[in-house]
Amino acid sequence: MSDIETLPKEAAGLEVDTCFLGRVAKLARERGLSVSPREIGTKHGFTGDPVPLSTVLAVSADAGMPAEYKRLSWAELSDLSDRLPALMIFRDQSTAILAAIAPAGDGTPASIDIREDDDEDELMTLDQDELGPLWIGDMLIFAPAK
């Protein structure tokens, strides 16, 4: 697990919209964990403003979803295939669940599928050109389920 002292330099000022909590809670429930987003948000003092990455990591751990932060390139997403779902952090501080990666013939991703946190959410498929303006590589990769 990461803490603020071990975060890479590029993550030092990273803040995340509190919408991430619903996505982490959704993933925790999918693992059979009981998570109350309201309780965790209150415990960590959420006010609706974006929170620092260190808080995101602490909240994820409290939800039973310990995570590590990584900044990845489009090509490096292929390395995550066996670690999905993961959480993408976008340039605007919002998040989405990375649900699947479709490989191209050269081993890089041809496209990815993302979703939010509602049960009715459909997957949105994006290629590198569509994702590029939204994302610079910030990811939360969750520890494997036990």
C-alpha positions in Angstrom: 0.0 0.0 0.0 1.1 3.5 -0.8 1.2 6.5 1.5 2.0 10.0 0.6 5.7 9.7 1.3 6.1 6.9 -1.3 4.0 8.4 -4.1 5.9 9.4 -7.2 6.5 13.1 -7.9 3.9 13.2 -10.6 1.2 12.3 -8.0 2.2 15.0 -5.5 -0.5 17.5 -6.4 -3.0 15.0 -7.8 -6.5 15.6 -6.6 -9.5 13.4 -7.3 -13.2 14.3 -7.4 -15.1 12.5 -4.6 -17.1 10.6 -7.2 -14.4 8.0 -6.9 -16.0 6.8 -3.7 -19.1 5.4 -5.4 -16.9 3.5 -7.9 -14.7 2.1 -5.1 -17.8 1.1 -3.2 -19.3 -0.6 -6.3 -16.1 -2.6 -6.8 -16.0 -3.5 -3.2 -19.6 -4.8 -3.3 -18.7 -6.8 -6.4 -16.1 -8.5 -4.2 -18.7 -9.2 -1.6 -17.6 -6.5 0.8 -20.1 -4.4 2.7 -19.2 -0.7 2.2 -21.1 2.4 3.2 -19.9 5.3 1.1 -21.5 7.8 3.4 -19.7 6.5 6.5 -16.3 6.4 4.8 -16.9 9.8 3.3 -17.8 11.2 6.7 -14.8 9.5 8.3 -12.5 11.2 5.8 -14.1 14.6 6.0 -15.5 14.8 2.5 -17.1 18.1 1.7 -17.7 17.7 -2.0 -14.3 19.2 -2.9 -11.6 17.1 -4.7 -9.4 15.2 -2.3 -5.6 14.5 -2.5 -4.5 11.1 -3.8 -3.3 10.1 -0.3 -7.0 10.4 0.9 -8.1 8.3 -2.1 -5.7 5.6 -1.2 -6.8 5.7 2.5 -10.4 5.5 1.5 -9.8 2.6 -0.8 -8.0 0.7 1.9 -10.9 1.4 4.4 -13.3 0.0 1.8 -11.4 -3.2 1.7 -9.9 -2.3 -1.7 -6.2 -1.5 -1.0 -4.8 0.2 -4.1 -1.5 1.5 -5.5 -1.1 4.5 -7.8 0.6 4.2 -11.1 1.0 6.5 -14.1 0.8 4.3 -17.2 1.1 4.9 -20.9 -1.5 3.6 -23.4 0.7 0.6 -24.2 1.3 -0.2 -20.6 -2.5 -0.7 -20.0 -2.1 -4.1 -21.6 -0.1 -5.1 -18.5 -3.2 -4.6 -16.4 -5.3 -7.3 -18.1 -5.1 -9.6 -15.1 -5.5 -6.8 -12.5 -8.9 -5.5 -13.7 -11.0 -3.8 -12.7 -8.9 -0.7 -12.0 -9.8 3.0 -11.6 -8.8 5.6 -14.1 -8.3 9.2 -12.9 -9.0 11.7 -15.7 -7.5 15.2 -16.3 -10.7 16.8 -14.9 -10.3 14.8 -11.6 -13.2 12.5 -12.4 -12.8 8.8 -12.5 -14.1 5.7 -14.3 -13.8 2.0 -13.8 -11.5 0.3 -16.3 -13.4 -2.9 -17.0 -11.7 -4.5 -20.0 -8.9 -4.1 -22.5 -9.2 -5.3 -26.0 -5.7 -6.2 -27.3 -4.4 -5.2 -30.8 -2.3 -7.5 -32.9 1.0 -5.9 -31.6 0.1 -6.5 -27.9 -0.9 -2.9 -27.2 -4.6 -2.1 -26.5 -6.9 -1.7 -29.5 -9.5 -0.2 -27.2 -10.7 -0.2 -23.6 -14.1 -0.5 -21.9 -14.9 1.9 -19.0 -18.0 2.2 -16.8 -19.1 4.3 -13.9 -20.8 2.9 -10.8 -24.5 2.5 -11.5 -25.8 -1.0 -11.8 -27.3 -0.1 -15.2 -24.1 1.4 -16.5 -23.2 0.3 -20.0 -19.7 0.0 -21.0 -18.2 2.8 -23.0 -15.5 1.7 -25.5 -12.7 4.2 -26.2 -9.6 3.9 -28.4 -6.3 5.8 -27.8 -7.4 8.8 -29.8 -10.6 9.2 -27.9 -9.0 8.7 -24.5 -6.0 10.9 -25.1 -7.6 14.3 -24.4 -9.2 12.9 -21.2 -6.4 10.9 -19.5 -2.7 11.3 -18.9 -2.1 7.8 -17.4 -3.2 8.1 -13.7 -4.5 4.8 -12.4 -5.4 3.1 -9.1 -4.7 -0.6 -9.3 -6.4 -2.6 -6.6 -4.8 -5.5 -4.7 -6.2 -8.9 -5.9 -9.3 -10.1 -4.1 -8.6 -12.6 -1.3 
